[in-house]
Amino acid sequence: MATMVTPESAAASRDEAAAHVTPRLLYTVKQLELAVRAAITQIVEPHDLTVTQYTALSVLARPRPQTVSDLARHSFVRAQSMSEVIGSLEERKLVRRRRYPQDRKRIYIELTAKGAKLLASLEDDMNGLEDAVFGGLTSSQRRRMSQWLGDARSKAEHLHT
């Protein structure tokens, strides 16, 4: 005698099958990004910063001069939006705009001492977050993962160019 399939048994079978399917890697990466962004928000909000502002400050801590366009690319926002972010950081004297003698046409953004001090005050919390998320990895595994993710990001950025 044939087993009768009911809507309930069909749904249960689909749910069971779905539980055994590995989610797409891209979906997992996006879930990680959302969870980390929420955690970073909790760290930076008490300092009256947004995640985008924190990202801009952390990019500016690198030794290479950065333009508004450079910062926008690192933060995945439009240059116009980043200009507004920089304006708010400038009002708080965390960054300043400067023309460099070797390239008078471009305006570079740089971290002020006050901005560097604020960024340094967040370092322990950010290290703690990274350790909480990636604590199961060795330093070698972290470096490899960072390289893989950087390579993937680079490839993804060139998909539409």
C-alpha positions as CSV (number, residue, x, y, z in Angstrom):
1,M,0.0,0.0,0.0
2,A,1.4,3.5,-1.0
3,T,2.1,6.0,1.7
4,M,0.0,9.1,1.4
5,V,1.8,12.4,1.3
6,T,0.1,15.1,3.2
7,P,1.0,18.8,3.0
8,E,2.3,18.5,6.6
9,S,4.6,15.5,5.8
10,A,5.8,17.2,2.6
11,A,6.7,20.4,4.6
12,A,8.4,18.3,7.3
13,S,10.5,16.5,4.6
14,R,11.5,19.9,3.1
15,D,12.5,21.2,6.5
16,E,14.6,18.1,7.2
17,A,16.3,18.4,3.8
18,A,16.9,22.1,4.3
19,A,18.5,21.4,7.7
20,H,21.2,19.3,6.0
21,V,22.0,21.8,3.2
22,T,25.1,23.9,3.7
23,P,24.3,27.6,3.2
24,R,26.1,29.4,0.4
25,L,29.5,30.8,1.5
26,L,28.4,34.2,0.3
27,Y,25.4,34.1,2.6
28,T,27.6,33.0,5.5
29,V,30.0,35.9,4.9
30,K,27.1,38.3,4.8
31,Q,25.7,36.9,8.1
32,L,29.2,37.4,9.6
33,E,29.4,41.0,8.3
34,L,26.0,41.8,9.8
35,A,26.8,40.3,13.2
36,V,30.2,42.0,13.3
37,R,28.7,45.3,12.3
38,A,26.2,45.1,15.2
39,A,29.1,44.3,17.6
40,I,31.2,47.2,16.3
41,T,28.2,49.5,16.7
42,Q,28.0,48.5,20.4
43,I,31.7,49.4,20.8
44,V,31.7,52.7,18.9
45,E,28.3,54.2,19.8
46,P,29.3,55.2,23.3
47,H,32.0,57.3,21.6
48,D,29.4,59.0,19.4
49,L,30.7,57.2,16.3
50,T,29.0,55.2,13.6
51,V,30.6,52.1,12.0
52,T,31.3,54.1,8.9
53,Q,33.1,56.9,10.9
54,Y,35.1,54.3,12.8
55,T,36.1,52.6,9.5
56,A,37.2,56.0,8.1
57,L,39.3,56.7,11.2
58,S,40.9,53.2,11.1
59,V,41.7,53.6,7.4
60,L,43.3,57.0,8.1
61,A,45.6,55.4,10.7
62,R,47.4,53.7,7.8
63,P,50.5,55.5,6.7
64,R,49.3,56.1,3.1
65,P,47.5,59.5,2.3
66,Q,43.8,59.0,1.7
67,T,41.3,61.0,-0.3
68,V,37.6,61.1,0.3
69,S,37.2,58.7,-2.7
70,D,39.7,56.3,-1.2
71,L,37.8,56.3,2.1
72,A,34.5,55.8,0.3
73,R,35.9,52.7,-1.5
74,H,37.1,51.2,1.8
75,S,33.7,51.8,3.4
76,F,31.5,50.8,0.5
77,V,29.7,54.1,0.4
78,R,29.6,56.8,-2.3
79,A,32.1,59.6,-2.2
80,Q,29.3,62.1,-1.5
81,S,28.3,60.1,1.6
82,M,31.9,59.8,2.7
83,S,32.3,63.6,2.3
84,E,29.5,64.0,4.9
85,V,31.1,61.5,7.2
86,I,34.4,63.4,6.9
87,G,32.6,66.7,7.6
88,S,31.2,65.4,10.9
89,L,34.6,64.0,11.9
90,E,36.2,67.3,11.0
91,E,33.7,69.2,13.1
92,R,34.8,67.1,16.1
93,K,38.5,67.7,15.1
94,L,39.2,64.0,14.6
95,V,40.4,64.5,11.0
96,R,41.6,67.4,8.9
97,R,41.7,68.1,5.2
98,R,45.1,69.0,3.7
99,R,46.6,69.7,0.3
100,Y,50.0,68.1,-0.2
101,P,52.7,70.1,-2.0
102,Q,53.5,67.1,-4.3
103,D,49.8,67.0,-5.5
104,R,48.1,70.4,-5.1
105,K,45.0,69.3,-7.0
106,R,44.0,66.6,-4.4
107,I,42.8,67.1,-0.9
108,Y,43.9,64.4,1.5
109,I,42.2,63.5,4.8
110,E,44.4,62.9,7.8
111,L,43.9,61.8,11.3
112,T,44.5,64.4,14.0
113,A,46.1,63.6,17.3
114,K,42.6,63.7,18.9
115,G,41.3,61.2,16.2
116,A,44.3,58.9,16.8
117,K,43.7,59.1,20.6
118,L,40.1,58.1,20.1
119,L,41.0,55.3,17.8
120,A,43.6,54.0,20.3
121,S,41.0,54.0,23.0
122,L,38.9,51.6,21.0
123,E,41.8,49.2,20.2
124,D,41.3,46.8,23.2
125,D,37.6,46.4,22.5
126,M,38.2,45.9,18.8
127,N,40.9,43.3,19.5
128,G,38.5,41.6,22.0
129,L,35.8,41.4,19.3
130,E,38.2,39.9,16.8
131,D,39.4,37.4,19.4
132,A,35.8,36.5,20.3
133,V,35.0,35.9,16.6
134,F,38.2,34.3,15.5
135,G,39.6,33.0,18.8
136,G,39.6,29.4,17.5
137,L,42.1,30.2,14.8
138,T,45.9,30.3,15.1
139,S,47.7,33.5,14.0
140,S,48.8,31.7,10.9
141,Q,45.2,30.7,10.1
142,R,44.0,34.3,10.7
143,R,46.6,35.6,8.3
144,R,45.6,33.1,5.6
145,M,41.9,33.8,6.2
146,S,42.6,37.5,5.9
147,Q,44.4,36.9,2.6
148,W,41.6,34.7,1.3
149,L,38.9,37.2,2.2
150,G,41.0,40.1,0.7
151,D,41.5,38.1,-2.5
152,A,37.7,37.4,-2.6
153,R,36.9,41.0,-2.1
154,S,39.3,42.1,-4.8
155,K,37.7,39.6,-7.3
156,A,34.2,40.7,-6.3
157,E,35.0,44.4,-6.8
158,H,36.1,43.6,-10.3
159,L,32.9,41.6,-11.3
160,H,31.1,44.7,-12.6
161,T,34.1,46.7,-14.1
